[in-house]
Amino acid sequence: MNKNAGQHGSKLEVDFEPRITSILEKISHVADASGVPCFAVGGIVRDTLLQRPVLDLDLLVDTANEAAISAEQFANLASKALGGSHPVCFDRFGTYHFTTGGAQNPLEIEVVGASLKVSDTHRLGDASDVFRRDFTINALLIALNGTNFGRLYDFSGRGLSDLEDCVLRCPLDPAMTLADDPVRALRAVRFHCTLGFTLDDALRDFIRENPSLISDAAVERTRKELELIILSDRPAEGFDMLHDLNLLAMLLPEIEALDGIMQDKRFHSQDVLRHTFSVLSNVEERELSLRLAALFHDVGKRRAKALKGDRIIFYGHEHIGAAIASVRLSALRFPNRLIKDVSTLVRNHMINYSDEWTDAAIRRLIKRLGPLMPRQFDLYEADIRALTDADELLASARELRSRIEAIDEKEQVAKIESPLDGREICALLGIRPGPMVGKCKAKLLDAVLSGEISNDKEAATKYLHQLVRDGAAEALNDGD
């Protein structure tokens, strides 16, 4: 890399992906035709220099151009040239977003204006807006106009060296940079997880001493950054860093509260917080509900902790944890379907399998978890691998997985339903629709799963008649 690029810029051979090159050439034609100085900035420059895939494209246009073309007008011109969507304005930041490439290969493009006052010799008269970007590695500009195409500008004088040294540093004092946008504190953690970059001392110290700034950020943006951290290559490192920077207590106080909660030393060498991070690191699949369940699986232990003789116990922590996860994820405005899945995974993570389990018990487990079964098992094994002596339990888990697969392949348990529907039950028992019908259906389903009756209407009819004769149906009704 050429570390001498500054205000005047330096020609740099940048090897863009062919698709990105084609898009940039079209944007260059738009910029030249409209007389607007235009630059690629941020992730496209950073990721191209790091030889990483480009996921989006940020454009910085000089609104001090002679034709007085605004960022909105340029966005419309660029979108038309690229066959993109209609640009949408994000009012808070004054940026314009559109997508090109169609549904099969979309690329998000952001256009932001700044009064750069670019001269005929390609000097920028005012780089103050460039300095207001989050990190020096994202403040690198590459010119896109035909006569200046490929020239790189590094106004901070640190962007290229920080990129090479894998350091995150603010172009200005971190107090100013994070005051502009507190979410940048989370972006720093995210870049640590995704790029492997470290935070420079000034940035790290400021975040650690001012974690409450994140409270000013929009919930949706906070949630998005947390998603990107937890779905990264190093999610456990990310949440450990959130803890170290005092951000975890601001965003997920229930998780932070697990710090220092010790567990039974026969099975655990870590407190609950570090055990949680270990389980999270053991989850290989990049699936959001599964990784969130790993993060919250033991969150109920603080409330459930008790002593039984000289043993530490956490009876019922899975049910407490499911409720806590539901409340916190709702506050972060995660989708309801996702919240339900995470709560179910947390509630059922204490499987406690032994070879004494009957096939009926396994059928009930399969039916209860339905399509969540594979994720539940991944969580179960990730939790086991975080214990001090995991070999025997892992062997037991593999035995259970084998039994589940064998039974489900043969019987398709997830598809089993009550042999009689509600209308048939009403006719058979001479009752009206109501709660008792649902209880009868559940009773019939359980009888099929346990192997007490075969899965057909004749057996189900005989079973219900027997319930009536034994008075069990009335007992079900009395419970309404």
Rosetta blueprint (number, residue, H / E / L):
1 M L
2 N L
3 K L
4 N L
5 A L
6 G L
7 Q L
8 H L
9 G L
10 S E
11 K E
12 L L
13 E L
14 V L
15 D L
16 F L
17 E L
18 P H
19 R H
20 I H
21 T H
22 S H
23 I H
24 L H
25 E H
26 K H
27 I H
28 S H
29 H H
30 V H
31 A H
32 D H
33 A H
34 S H
35 G L
36 V L
37 P L
38 C E
39 F E
40 A E
41 V E
42 G L
43 G H
44 I H
45 V H
46 R H
47 D H
48 T H
49 L H
50 L L
51 Q L
52 R L
53 P L
54 V L
55 L L
56 D E
57 L E
58 D E
59 L E
60 L E
61 V E
62 D E
63 T L
64 A L
65 N L
66 E L
67 A L
68 A L
69 I L
70 S L
71 A H
72 E H
73 Q H
74 F H
75 A H
76 N H
77 L H
78 A H
79 S H
80 K H
81 A H
82 L H
83 G L
84 G L
85 S L
86 H L
87 P L
88 V E
89 C E
90 F E
91 D L
92 R L
93 F L
94 G L
95 T E
96 Y E
97 H E
98 F E
99 T E
100 T E
101 G L
102 G L
103 A L
104 Q L
105 N L
106 P L
107 L E
108 E E
109 I E
110 E E
111 V E
112 V E
113 G E
114 A E
115 S L
116 L L
117 K L
118 V E
119 S L
120 D L
121 T L
122 H L
123 R L
124 L E
125 G L
126 D L
127 A L
128 S H
129 D H
130 V H
131 F H
132 R L
133 R L
134 D L
135 F L
136 T H
137 I H
138 N H
139 A L
140 L L
141 L E
142 I E
143 A E
144 L L
145 N L
146 G H
147 T H
148 N H
149 F L
150 G L
151 R E
152 L E
153 Y E
154 D L
155 F L
156 S L
157 G L
158 R L
159 G H
160 L H
161 S H
162 D H
163 L H
164 E H
165 D H
166 C L
167 V E
168 L E
169 R L
170 C L
171 P L
172 L L
173 D L
174 P H
175 A H
176 M H
177 T H
178 L H
179 A H
180 D H
181 D L
182 P L
183 V L
184 R H
185 A H
186 L H
187 R H
188 A H
189 V H
190 R H
191 F H
192 H H
193 C H
194 T H
195 L H
196 G L
197 F L
198 T E
199 L E
200 D L
201 D H
202 A H
203 L H
204 R H
205 D H
206 F H
207 I H
208 R H
209 E H
210 N L
211 P H
212 S H
213 L H
214 I H
215 S H
216 D H
217 A L
218 A L
219 V H
220 E H
221 R H
222 T H
223 R H
224 K H
225 E H
226 L H
227 E H
228 L H
229 I H
230 I H
231 L L
232 S L
233 D L
234 R L
235 P H
236 A H
237 E H
238 G H
239 F H
240 D H
241 M H
242 L H
243 H H
244 D H
245 L L
246 N L
247 L L
248 L H
249 A H
250 M H
251 L H
252 L L
253 P H
254 E H
255 I H
256 E H
257 A L
258 L L
259 D L
260 G L
261 I L
262 M L
263 Q L
264 D L
265 K L
266 R L
267 F L
268 H L
269 S L
270 Q L
271 D L
272 V H
273 L H
274 R H
275 H H
276 T H
277 F H
278 S H
279 V H
280 L H
281 S H
282 N H
283 V L
284 E L
285 E L
286 R L
287 E L
288 L H
289 S H
290 L H
291 R H
292 L H
293 A H
294 A H
295 L H
296 F H
297 H L
298 D L
299 V L
300 G L
301 K H
302 R H
303 R H
304 A H
305 K L
306 A E
307 L E
308 K E
309 G L
310 D L
311 R E
312 I E
313 I E
314 F L
315 Y L
316 G L
317 H H
318 E H
319 H H
320 I H
321 G H
322 A H
323 A H
324 I H
325 A H
326 S H
327 V H
328 R H
329 L H
330 S H
331 A H
332 L L
333 R L
334 F L
335 P L
336 N H
337 R H
338 L H
339 I H
340 K H
341 D H
342 V H
343 S H
344 T H
345 L H
346 V H
347 R H
348 N L
349 H L
350 M L
351 I L
352 N L
353 Y L
354 S L
355 D L
356 E L
357 W L
358 T L
359 D H
360 A H
361 A H
362 I H
363 R H
364 R H
365 L H
366 I H
367 K H
368 R H
369 L H
370 G H
371 P H
372 L H
373 M H
374 P H
375 R H
376 Q H
377 F H
378 D H
379 L H
380 Y H
381 E H
382 A H
383 D H
384 I H
385 R H
386 A L
387 L L
388 T L
389 D L
390 A L
391 D H
392 E H
393 L H
394 L H
395 A H
396 S H
397 A H
398 R H
399 E H
400 L H
401 R H
402 S H
403 R H
404 I H
405 E H
406 A H
407 I H
408 D H
409 E H
410 K H
411 E H
412 Q L
413 V H
414 A H
415 K H
416 I L
417 E L
418 S L
419 P L
420 L L
421 D L
422 G H
423 R H
424 E H
425 I H
426 C H
427 A H
428 L H
429 L H
430 G L
431 I L
432 R L
433 P L
434 G L
435 P H
436 M H
437 V H
438 G H
439 K H
440 C H
441 K H
442 A H
443 K H
444 L H
445 L H
446 D H
447 A H
448 V H
449 L H
450 S L
451 G L
452 E L
453 I L
454 S L
455 N L
456 D L
457 K H
458 E H
459 A H
460 A H
461 T H
462 K H
463 Y H
464 L H
465 H H
466 Q H
467 L H
468 V H
469 R H
470 D H
471 G L
472 A H
473 A H
474 E H
475 A H
476 L H
477 N H
478 D H
479 G L
480 D L
